[in-house]
Amino acid sequence: MPKSKVRKKTDYTINPASRTPVRVKSAGPSPVWYVGIMLGFMLAGLAWLLVYYLANEQISWMSDLGAWNFLIGFGLMVVGLIMTMRWR
């Protein structure tokens, strides 16, 4: 059986220009009001759901919303959680 030819692989060299460190601009810490609004959204969503469960029959407009109360409550909490991704 004939022997196959051995192909020489070229050595991979790293481009030295791409290895230079680059300074990243730091945005700094988040302002105090950002944290307050973030926590406010999360607590407002929690409060909405608590009021819905505890006083559903006493608040007529809230009982008219029905299952939309879950969307409102969890939506407020999700907005607060999404804000945590931008918090520094």
C-alpha positions in Angstrom: 0.0 0.0 0.0 1.4 3.4 -0.9 2.3 5.8 1.9 0.4 9.0 2.0 2.2 12.3 1.7 2.7 14.2 5.0 1.5 17.8 4.7 3.4 20.4 6.6 1.1 22.6 8.7 2.1 26.2 9.0 2.6 27.4 12.5 0.0 29.8 13.8 1.5 33.0 14.9 -0.3 35.6 16.9 -0.3 39.1 15.6 1.6 41.1 18.2 -0.4 44.2 17.4 -3.6 42.6 18.5 -2.1 41.8 22.0 -1.7 45.3 23.1 -3.8 46.2 26.1 -6.6 48.7 25.5 -7.9 51.0 28.3 -11.7 50.7 28.8 -13.6 53.8 29.7 -15.1 53.4 33.1 -18.6 54.9 33.5 -18.3 55.1 37.3 -20.9 54.1 39.9 -24.6 54.5 39.4 -26.3 57.6 40.9 -28.2 57.2 44.1 -31.5 57.9 42.5 -31.0 55.0 40.1 -30.8 52.5 42.9 -33.9 54.1 44.5 -36.0 53.8 41.4 -34.8 50.2 40.8 -35.8 49.1 44.3 -39.0 51.2 44.0 -40.1 49.2 41.0 -39.4 45.9 42.7 -41.2 46.9 45.8 -44.1 48.4 43.9 -44.6 45.1 42.1 -44.5 43.2 45.3 -47.0 45.7 46.9 -49.3 45.4 43.9 -49.5 41.7 44.2 -50.0 41.8 48.0 -52.8 44.3 47.7 -54.4 42.2 45.0 -54.4 39.1 47.1 -55.4 40.8 50.4 -57.9 43.4 49.2 -59.2 42.1 45.9 -62.9 42.2 46.9 -62.7 45.7 48.5 -61.1 47.5 45.5 -63.5 47.2 42.6 -61.3 48.5 39.9 -58.6 46.0 40.9 -61.0 43.1 40.8 -62.1 44.2 37.4 -58.6 43.8 36.1 -58.6 40.1 37.0 -55.5 38.2 35.9 -54.0 41.4 34.5 -53.0 42.2 38.1 -50.3 39.4 37.8 -48.9 41.0 34.6 -48.8 44.4 36.3 -47.2 43.2 39.5 -44.6 40.9 37.9 -44.0 43.5 35.1 -43.0 46.1 37.7 -40.7 43.6 39.3 -39.1 42.6 36.0 -38.5 46.3 35.2 -36.6 46.5 38.5 -34.6 43.4 37.7 -33.7 44.6 34.3 -32.4 47.8 35.8 -30.0 45.8 38.0 -28.1 44.8 34.9 -27.1 48.5 34.4 -26.3 49.1 38.1 -22.7 49.6 39.0 
